[in-house]
Amino acid sequence: MVFIHPSAEVEANVAIGEGTKIWRLSHLRSAASVGADCNLGRNVFVDVGVTIGARCKIQNNVSVYEGVTLEDDVFVGPSAVFTNDRTPRAFGAWEVVPTVVRRGASIGGGAVIVCGVEIGEHAMVGAGAVVTRDVEADRLVLGNPARPVGWVCRCGNVVSRAESRPDRLECDGCRMPRAEVRNGHG
């Protein structure tokens, strides 16, 4: 069953997967697609043609503009925003530049994701970061502009602060190597 709060606005031709919840004052524009078992918090804006995978959690006051794709299991913290034009003006045509957030990635509250980047699988973007470049899978990035500061396991714990990727990406808590996660065991 899909739950849509009475104050939410869902335009025509929006696909919403089973078990998804859309809360107060959210707005989903036409041709958007939201997968199964997602949770969209209060005042979430999903623009025309945006694709959101299954089991995503998008917290309050997030704007997901046209050109953005969120794969399965993505977390977006409160008040994060995605841009979609590198040279926006109030006049003239817009050039929508695609942005992709890969499976299992997390974006902290208040982060800004500048269009045209790819955020890799299980990467973690810290709160308030401004992402202007691609983020590798399993990378932790912080700051403005966002810079790599470590590596995280699938559950988000920091496993290394080294610059180069460690041989194994697992923490003491989950003990599940990345190869197992990719094979559908995590």
WOSUL-V56331 format. One record per helix or strand of 2 or more residues. SS is the DSSP state (H for helix, E for strand). FROM is the first residue (numbers start at 1). TO is the last residue. If there is no record, write none. Layout:
# WOSUL-V56331
SS|FROM|TO + SS|FROM|TO
This chain:
# WOSUL-V56331
E|3|4 + E|9|10 + E|15|16 + E|21|22 + E|27|28 + E|33|34 + E|39|40 + E|45|46 + E|51|52 + E|57|58 + E|63|64 + E|68|70 + E|75|76 + E|81|82 + E|99|101 + E|106|107 + E|112|113 + E|118|119 + E|124|125 + E|130|131 + E|139|142 + E|147|152 + E|158|160 + H|178|185
